Amino acid sequence: MLHDPSHYESPARAQPIVLPDPDKTILRQLAEELAGIAALPVHREKAALWRCLNDRQSVRPMVWINEIPWHEMEVDGELTLRTRHAFAQDQERHLRRTLYQWRHLPADMIVSDFIACPLAIHSTDFGIQEDVDIVRTDAASDIVSRHFHKQIYDFADLEKIKMPVLTYDPLATEYRYQAMRDLYAGILPVRKIGQTHIWFTPWDYLIRWWGIEDAMLDMVERPDLVHAAVERMVDAWMAELDQFVALNALALDCANTRIGSGGYGYVSHLPGGEYDPAHVQPHNMWGCSNAQIFSEVSPDMHWQFALQHDLRWLRRWGLNYYGCCEPLDGKAEILKRVPNLRKVSVTPWCKTQRAVEALGPHWVLSRKPNPAILAGDDWHPERARQDLRDFLGAARGCHVELIMKDISTVRRQPQRLWEWARIAMEEAERFGSS
């Protein structure tokens, strides 16, 4: 994640990475298992299916699971870290989670046949962080309840929002790259990867600094202030994007990269005709936006205070994804103004029939089944199946991805999510063959 409103990220340290031999042995064993999986032909087959979906020529609905409550998923020590070095633990965590998901809830996931080494890119961020009280119900979970303390009161406070400064540290990148090449030599290649998909969401930040109720009231009582705040956030993101371009630090996301709040970005349209592999540009990539907090905001106000401002950002990209948790079934008319829009989020709070009629089949329906099905006192797989079957039945003739996300809990019964993945795949294949 490029930005986190809860804290600042420190720049990477440019120093050699020396791993102890026991850590290397553990990581190489995990990487060898991963390499065997990555070599399977099913990944090429799945990539073709994702590409068909995003080309709006889908063979069947695609299924993917994200935002997993990993602290509840442990089984037989599969996720237990055994390395000691901090860098090794980051590598191990990623490898173990990938292997775990492949074993137990793969759905339509794709395993890369290389190890990504991210460039050491650092942003100074937006100059303002949330001031928040937190209440936890599970000390091991990062899902918490928040009460935000207001920091934006008037126009003068908008100066707290700063234009980010982006830097790239080639030496820190090279130390990381050489350590990884040595570690995975003979098992998997290592590739330096720049910034892929950027999660652009001005309102997710503004409400943390403004307060939800005050921000909503000010759209009526002080609309000029709200417009100015959103414009400043878009300015900040645009300034940062221009620096990514100047640093040549962008990377293609039309592969097994998550797009928006949905699935993978495989698509024939990208990177497009105007493409220089040595210098990736925004028009070779996917963009996205959303205004999750606008669930109960009218289409007109959604346009005024969010989407019309976002257009400056959305015009930069080859294709776009819109939405996250906000119902968009009643907002198709404003979505038509989004350039190169290809995928639209369809939340559990949409009216299904209206969503299907208003949004499909011109746009890919990025359906988010309700994760609450996994959180009850008892697990009812038949209800999960019926929910999927009802939506897919209504969406016949549309292009659909089923994205299970925002999973706060499985009540420490990971088998619930395993079974959901199996059921979803059965229903997707049933839908595709009928």
C-alpha positions as CSV (number, residue, x, y, z in Angstrom):
1,M,0.0,0.0,0.0
2,L,1.5,3.3,-1.1
3,H,-0.1,5.3,1.7
4,D,-1.5,4.4,5.1
5,P,-3.5,7.1,6.9
6,S,-2.6,5.6,10.3
7,H,1.2,6.1,10.1
8,Y,4.2,7.2,8.0
9,E,6.3,4.7,6.3
10,S,10.1,5.1,6.8
11,P,12.4,5.0,3.8
12,A,14.2,1.7,3.1
13,R,17.7,1.5,4.5
14,A,20.5,1.1,2.0
15,Q,22.6,-1.6,3.6
16,P,23.6,-5.1,2.8
17,I,21.2,-7.8,3.8
18,V,23.0,-10.8,5.3
19,L,20.7,-13.8,6.2
20,P,21.8,-16.6,8.5
21,D,22.1,-20.0,6.8
22,P,19.1,-21.5,8.7
23,D,16.8,-18.7,7.4
24,K,18.1,-19.3,3.9
25,T,17.3,-23.0,4.1
26,I,13.8,-22.4,5.3
27,L,13.1,-19.8,2.5
28,R,14.6,-22.0,-0.2
29,Q,12.5,-24.9,0.8
30,L,9.3,-22.8,0.7
31,A,10.4,-21.3,-2.7
32,E,11.0,-24.7,-4.2
33,E,7.5,-25.7,-3.3
34,L,6.2,-22.5,-4.7
35,A,8.2,-23.0,-7.9
36,G,6.6,-26.4,-8.5
37,I,3.1,-24.8,-8.1
38,A,4.0,-21.9,-10.4
39,A,5.1,-24.3,-13.2
40,L,1.6,-25.9,-13.4
41,P,-0.2,-25.1,-16.7
42,V,-3.4,-24.2,-14.8
43,H,-2.0,-20.7,-14.2
44,R,-1.8,-20.0,-17.9
45,E,-5.3,-21.3,-18.2
46,K,-6.6,-19.2,-15.4
47,A,-4.8,-16.1,-16.8
48,A,-6.6,-16.6,-20.1
49,L,-10.0,-16.9,-18.3
50,W,-9.3,-13.6,-16.4
51,R,-8.3,-11.9,-19.6
52,C,-11.6,-13.1,-21.2
53,L,-13.5,-11.7,-18.3
54,N,-11.9,-8.3,-18.4
55,D,-12.2,-8.2,-22.2
56,R,-16.0,-8.7,-21.6
57,Q,-15.9,-12.1,-23.4
58,S,-16.1,-14.2,-20.2
59,V,-16.3,-17.9,-20.3
60,R,-17.5,-18.1,-16.7
61,P,-17.5,-16.0,-13.5
62,M,-14.1,-15.8,-11.9
63,V,-13.5,-16.2,-8.1
64,W,-10.9,-14.7,-5.9
65,I,-10.4,-14.2,-2.2
66,N,-8.6,-11.3,-0.6
67,E,-8.3,-9.5,2.7
68,I,-8.1,-12.7,4.7
69,P,-8.0,-12.7,8.5
70,W,-4.7,-14.4,8.6
71,H,-4.5,-14.4,12.4
72,E,-7.5,-16.9,12.4
73,M,-6.3,-19.1,9.6
74,E,-3.5,-21.1,11.3
75,V,-3.7,-24.9,10.8
76,D,-1.0,-27.4,11.8
77,G,1.7,-24.6,11.9
78,E,1.4,-23.8,8.2
79,L,1.6,-20.1,8.8
80,T,4.1,-20.1,11.7
81,L,7.2,-18.2,11.0
82,R,10.5,-20.0,11.6
83,T,13.1,-17.5,10.3
84,R,14.7,-14.9,12.6
85,H,15.9,-12.1,10.4
86,A,13.3,-9.4,9.8
87,F,13.8,-9.4,6.0
88,A,13.6,-13.2,6.0
89,Q,10.4,-13.1,8.0
90,D,8.8,-10.7,5.4
91,Q,9.7,-13.2,2.7
92,E,8.6,-16.2,4.7
93,R,5.2,-14.6,5.5
94,H,4.5,-14.0,1.9
95,L,5.6,-17.4,0.8
96,R,3.6,-19.2,3.5
97,R,0.4,-17.3,2.9
98,T,0.7,-17.9,-0.9
99,L,1.2,-21.6,-0.3
100,Y,-1.6,-21.8,2.3
101,Q,-4.1,-20.1,0.0
102,W,-3.1,-22.5,-2.9
103,R,-3.6,-25.5,-0.7
104,H,-6.9,-24.6,0.9
105,L,-8.8,-21.8,-0.9
106,P,-7.2,-21.2,-4.3
107,A,-10.4,-20.4,-6.3
108,D,-9.0,-18.7,-9.4
109,M,-5.7,-17.4,-7.9
110,I,-2.6,-17.3,-10.0
111,V,0.9,-18.0,-8.7
112,S,3.7,-16.1,-10.3
113,D,6.7,-17.9,-11.8
114,F,9.1,-15.2,-10.4
115,I,9.7,-13.5,-7.1
116,A,9.0,-9.7,-7.1
117,C,11.6,-7.3,-5.7
118,P,9.9,-4.0,-5.2
119,L,11.8,-0.9,-6.0
120,A,12.7,1.1,-2.9
121,I,10.3,3.9,-3.5
122,H,9.3,6.3,-0.7
123,S,6.6,9.0,-0.4
124,T,6.5,11.7,2.2
125,D,2.7,11.1,2.2
126,F,0.1,13.8,2.6
127,G,1.5,15.6,5.7
128,I,-1.4,14.7,8.0
129,Q,-2.2,11.5,9.8
130,E,-5.4,10.4,11.6
131,D,-5.9,11.3,15.2
132,V,-7.9,8.3,16.4
133,D,-9.2,6.4,19.4
134,I,-9.2,2.6,18.8
135,V,-11.2,-0.1,20.4
136,R,-10.2,-3.7,19.8
137,T,-12.2,-6.9,20.2
138,D,-9.3,-9.1,19.2
139,A,-5.8,-8.2,20.1
140,A,-4.4,-10.3,17.2
141,S,-6.6,-8.6,14.6
142,D,-5.9,-5.4,12.7
143,I,-9.7,-5.0,12.3
144,V,-10.6,-2.3,14.9
145,S,-13.3,0.3,15.7
146,R,-12.1,3.9,15.3
147,H,-13.3,7.3,16.5
148,F,-11.6,10.1,14.5
149,H,-10.7,13.4,16.0
150,K,-11.4,16.3,13.7
151,Q,-8.4,18.1,12.2
152,I,-10.1,20.0,9.3
153,Y,-12.3,22.8,10.4
154,D,-11.9,25.5,7.7
155,F,-10.0,26.6,4.6
156,A,-6.8,27.3,6.5
157,D,-6.7,23.7,7.7
158,L,-6.4,22.4,4.1
159,E,-2.8,23.6,4.2
160,K,-2.2,20.7,6.5
161,I,-2.5,18.5,3.4
162,K,0.9,18.5,1.7
163,M,2.0,17.6,-1.8
164,P,3.9,14.3,-1.5
165,V,7.6,14.1,-2.5
166,L,8.6,10.8,-4.0
167,T,12.1,9.4,-4.0
168,Y,13.7,6.3,-5.4
169,D,16.7,4.7,-3.7
170,P,18.6,2.6,-6.3
171,L,21.2,1.4,-3.8
172,A,18.6,0.1,-1.3
173,T,16.9,-1.6,-4.2
174,E,20.1,-3.2,-5.3
175,Y,20.9,-4.5,-1.9
176,R,17.5,-6.1,-1.7
177,Y,17.7,-7.5,-5.2
178,Q,21.1,-9.1,-4.8
179,A,20.0,-10.7,-1.5
180,M,16.9,-12.1,-3.1
181,R,18.9,-13.3,-6.2
182,D,21.3,-15.1,-4.0
183,L,18.5,-16.6,-1.9
184,Y,16.4,-17.9,-4.7
185,A,19.2,-18.8,-7.2
186,G,18.3,-21.9,-9.2
187,I,14.7,-21.9,-7.9
188,L,12.9,-18.8,-9.2
189,P,14.0,-15.7,-11.0
190,V,13.8,-12.4,-9.2
191,R,12.4,-9.3,-11.0
192,K,12.6,-5.7,-10.0
193,I,9.1,-4.3,-10.0
194,G,8.0,-0.7,-9.7
195,Q,4.7,0.7,-8.5
196,T,1.9,-1.2,-10.1
197,H,-1.8,-0.4,-9.3
198,I,-2.4,2.7,-7.2
199,W,-5.3,2.7,-4.8
200,F,-6.8,6.2,-5.3
201,T,-9.5,7.2,-2.8
202,P,-9.5,10.8,-1.6
203,W,-12.6,10.4,0.6
204,D,-11.1,7.5,2.6
205,Y,-8.6,10.0,3.9
206,L,-10.7,13.1,4.2
207,I,-13.3,11.5,6.5
208,R,-10.4,10.5,8.9
209,W,-9.3,14.1,9.2
210,W,-12.8,15.7,9.0
211,G,-15.1,13.3,10.7
212,I,-17.9,11.5,8.9
213,E,-20.9,13.5,10.1
214,D,-19.2,16.9,9.8
215,A,-18.0,16.1,6.2
216,M,-21.5,15.0,5.2
217,L,-23.1,18.2,6.8
218,D,-20.5,20.4,5.1
219,M,-21.5,19.2,1.7
220,V,-24.8,21.0,2.4
221,E,-23.7,23.9,4.6
222,R,-20.2,24.6,3.3
223,P,-19.9,23.1,-0.2
224,D,-17.1,25.4,-1.3
225,L,-14.9,24.1,1.5
226,V,-15.6,20.5,0.6
227,H,-14.8,21.1,-3.1
228,A,-11.6,22.8,-2.1
229,A,-10.6,19.8,0.1
230,V,-11.3,17.2,-2.5
231,E,-9.4,19.2,-5.1
232,R,-6.4,19.5,-2.8
233,M,-6.4,15.7,-2.4
234,V,-6.6,15.1,-6.1
235,D,-3.7,17.7,-6.6
236,A,-1.6,15.7,-4.1
237,W,-2.2,12.4,-5.9
238,M,-1.6,13.9,-9.3
239,A,1.7,15.5,-8.1
240,E,2.8,12.1,-6.9
241,L,1.8,10.4,-10.1
242,D,3.8,12.9,-12.1
243,Q,6.8,12.0,-10.0
244,F,6.3,8.3,-10.6
245,V,6.4,9.0,-14.3
246,A,9.5,11.3,-14.0
247,L,11.3,8.6,-12.0
248,N,10.3,5.9,-14.4
249,A,9.0,3.9,-11.5
250,L,5.7,2.6,-12.8
251,A,5.1,-1.1,-13.7
252,L,2.4,-2.8,-15.7
253,D,-0.6,-4.1,-13.8
254,C,-2.4,-6.0,-16.6
255,A,-1.3,-9.4,-15.0
256,N,-1.8,-11.0,-11.6
257,T,-2.1,-7.6,-9.9
258,R,-5.2,-6.7,-7.9
259,I,-7.2,-3.9,-9.6
260,G,-9.3,-1.6,-7.5
261,S,-11.3,-3.6,-5.0
262,G,-11.6,-6.5,-7.4
263,G,-9.6,-9.2,-9.0
264,Y,-6.7,-9.5,-11.4
265,G,-5.9,-7.1,-14.2
266,Y,-5.3,-9.4,-17.1
267,V,-6.8,-7.7,-20.2
268,S,-6.0,-7.5,-23.9
269,H,-6.5,-3.7,-24.1
270,L,-3.4,-3.0,-22.0
271,P,-0.6,-2.0,-22.3
272,G,-2.0,-0.6,-25.5
273,G,-0.4,0.6,-28.8
274,E,1.5,3.6,-27.3
275,Y,3.7,1.5,-25.1
276,D,7.4,1.6,-24.4
277,P,8.5,-1.3,-22.2
278,A,11.4,0.8,-20.9
279,H,9.1,3.5,-19.6
280,V,5.6,2.5,-18.5
281,Q,3.1,5.3,-18.5
282,P,-0.3,5.6,-16.8
283,H,-2.1,5.1,-20.1
284,N,-0.6,1.6,-20.2
285,M,-2.2,0.8,-16.8
286,W,-5.4,0.4,-14.8
287,G,-6.7,3.3,-12.7
288,C,-9.4,3.3,-10.0
289,S,-11.4,5.4,-7.7
290,N,-14.3,5.2,-5.2
291,A,-16.2,7.1,-2.6
292,Q,-17.1,4.4,0.0
293,I,-18.5,6.9,2.4
294,F,-21.1,8.0,-0.2
295,S,-23.3,5.0,0.2
296,E,-26.3,7.1,1.1
297,V,-25.3,10.2,-0.9
298,S,-27.5,11.0,-3.9
299,P,-26.2,10.5,-7.4
300,D,-26.0,14.3,-8.0
301,M,-24.0,14.9,-4.8
302,H,-21.8,11.9,-5.5
303,W,-21.0,13.5,-8.9
304,Q,-20.5,16.9,-7.4
305,F,-18.3,16.1,-4.4
306,A,-16.5,13.0,-5.6
307,L,-16.6,11.8,-9.2
308,Q,-16.2,15.1,-11.1
309,H,-13.1,15.8,-9.1
310,D,-11.8,12.3,-9.7
311,L,-12.0,12.7,-13.5
312,R,-8.6,14.5,-13.5
313,W,-7.1,11.3,-12.2
314,L,-9.2,8.8,-14.1
315,R,-8.5,10.4,-17.5
316,R,-4.8,9.4,-17.1
317,W,-5.3,5.6,-17.2
318,G,-5.9,3.1,-20.0
319,L,-8.8,1.4,-18.2
320,N,-10.6,2.2,-15.0
321,Y,-12.3,0.3,-12.1
322,Y,-14.8,2.2,-10.0
323,G,-16.2,1.5,-6.5
324,C,-15.7,-0.4,-3.4
325,C,-18.3,-0.8,-0.6
326,E,-20.7,1.9,-1.8
327,P,-23.8,0.7,-3.6
328,L,-23.7,1.9,-7.2
329,D,-26.8,0.3,-8.7
330,G,-28.6,3.7,-8.7
331,K,-25.7,5.7,-10.0
332,A,-25.2,4.3,-13.5
333,E,-25.8,7.7,-15.2
334,I,-22.8,9.3,-13.5
335,L,-20.6,6.3,-14.0
336,K,-21.1,6.7,-17.8
337,R,-19.0,9.8,-17.5
338,V,-16.0,7.9,-16.3
339,P,-13.5,7.5,-19.2
340,N,-12.4,4.0,-20.1
341,L,-14.5,2.4,-17.3
342,R,-14.3,-1.3,-17.5
343,K,-15.3,-2.7,-14.1
344,V,-17.8,-1.6,-11.4
345,S,-18.0,-2.8,-7.8
346,V,-21.3,-4.5,-6.9
347,T,-21.6,-4.7,-3.1
348,P,-24.0,-6.8,-1.1
349,W,-26.0,-3.7,-0.4
350,C,-26.9,-3.2,-4.0
351,K,-30.4,-4.1,-5.3
352,T,-29.4,-7.1,-7.4
353,Q,-31.8,-6.8,-10.3
354,R,-31.3,-3.0,-10.6
355,A,-27.5,-3.5,-10.5
356,V,-27.6,-6.1,-13.2
357,E,-29.9,-4.0,-15.4
358,A,-28.1,-0.7,-14.8
359,L,-24.4,-1.9,-14.9
360,G,-24.2,-5.0,-17.0
361,P,-23.2,-6.3,-19.5
362,H,-21.4,-3.2,-20.7
363,W,-19.2,-3.2,-17.5
364,V,-17.7,-6.2,-15.7
365,L,-19.7,-6.7,-12.4
366,S,-17.2,-7.0,-9.6
367,R,-19.5,-8.7,-7.2
368,K,-18.6,-8.7,-3.4
369,P,-20.5,-11.5,-1.6
370,N,-21.3,-10.5,2.0
371,P,-18.5,-11.7,4.3
372,A,-20.9,-11.8,7.2
373,I,-21.9,-15.2,5.9
374,L,-18.6,-16.4,7.5
375,A,-19.0,-14.6,10.8
376,G,-22.1,-16.1,12.4
377,D,-22.3,-18.3,15.4
378,D,-22.9,-21.2,13.0
379,W,-21.7,-21.8,9.5
380,H,-24.4,-22.4,6.9
381,P,-22.8,-23.4,3.6
382,E,-26.2,-23.9,2.0
383,R,-26.9,-20.2,2.5
384,A,-23.6,-19.2,1.0
385,R,-24.4,-21.4,-2.0
386,Q,-27.9,-19.9,-2.4
387,D,-26.6,-16.4,-2.2
388,L,-24.1,-17.0,-5.0
389,R,-26.7,-18.9,-7.1
390,D,-29.3,-16.1,-6.7
391,F,-26.9,-13.4,-7.9
392,L,-25.5,-15.4,-10.8
393,G,-28.9,-16.4,-11.9
394,A,-29.9,-12.7,-12.0
395,A,-26.7,-11.8,-13.8
396,R,-27.0,-14.2,-16.6
397,G,-25.6,-12.6,-19.8
398,C,-23.3,-10.4,-17.7
399,H,-19.5,-10.6,-17.0
400,V,-19.0,-11.3,-13.3
401,E,-16.1,-11.7,-10.9
402,L,-16.9,-13.0,-7.3
403,I,-14.5,-11.3,-4.9
404,M,-14.7,-12.4,-1.3
405,K,-13.0,-9.6,0.7
406,D,-13.3,-7.6,3.9
407,I,-13.3,-10.8,5.9
408,S,-13.1,-9.6,9.5
409,T,-13.5,-13.1,11.0
410,V,-14.2,-16.7,10.3
411,R,-14.8,-17.3,14.0
412,R,-11.4,-19.1,14.1
413,Q,-12.8,-21.8,11.8
414,P,-10.7,-21.4,8.6
415,Q,-12.5,-24.3,7.1
416,R,-15.5,-22.0,6.6
417,L,-13.5,-20.0,4.1
418,W,-12.1,-23.1,2.5
419,E,-15.6,-24.4,1.9
420,W,-16.8,-21.1,0.6
421,A,-14.1,-21.1,-2.0
422,R,-15.1,-24.6,-3.1
423,I,-18.8,-23.7,-3.3
424,A,-18.0,-20.5,-5.2
425,M,-16.0,-22.4,-7.8
426,E,-18.7,-25.0,-8.2
427,E,-21.3,-22.3,-8.8
428,A,-19.1,-20.4,-11.1
429,E,-18.4,-23.5,-13.2
430,R,-22.1,-24.5,-13.1
431,F,-23.0,-21.0,-14.3
432,G,-20.4,-21.1,-17.1
433,S,-21.6,-24.5,-18.4
434,S,-25.3,-23.7,-18.4
